Amino acid sequence: MSQQAAIPPDSLIWPSAQQASFSHCQSITLVDHGLPAMAHYLQMMRGMPRWIDNLMVLRNRLVQMVGLKDLGRLSAVNSQRSPGSYEAGQRVGIFTLLANTDDEVLLVDSDRHLDVHVALLRRPSAQTGQCEVVASTVVRTHNLLGRLYMLPVAPFHRLIAPIALRRLRKG
């Protein structure tokens, strides 16, 4: 089961969290198979339930009416590409990659109304053979449109993040 957590101060997302208008963090403990953080992130996105992707389709249709971009589906990641092949500046699904290390990925999407940073941090424990996976999201709104946008999005995010993390258990 995933649980709500504080954004870790050693995470790459920490500096962005200091200016956030919204932040959310969830963690889950898994058996450590030695997978890099990007492998966990890609698995999480590929395993996104269809109803969540359908919500993204609805979101995209609605926000285009106010001039915001169509992000696509959360699950639209390249399943043929190896986790280590992603480099900073490249797209990974709906986000742009800022950093890709064995233990953490940091991604961003920016639009005129807000910036969204997403981090997935992997914390293996050699003693237990387990790995804590921490997913953090930080949003900085730029204007009234961003604040209004987050009113319905924030509750959905708090619902979706734990579901996405739990899907990592299903492998």
Buried (B, 14 or more C-beta within 10 A) or exposed (E): EBEEBEBBEEBBBBEBBEEBBBBBBBBBBBEBEEBBBBBBBBBBBBBBBEEBBEBBEEBBEEBEEEEBEEBBBBBBBEEEEEBEEBEEEEBBBBBBBBBBEBBBBBBBBBBEBBBBBBBBBBBBEEEEEEBBBBBBBBBBBBEEBBBEBBEEBBEEBBEBBBBBBBBBEEE
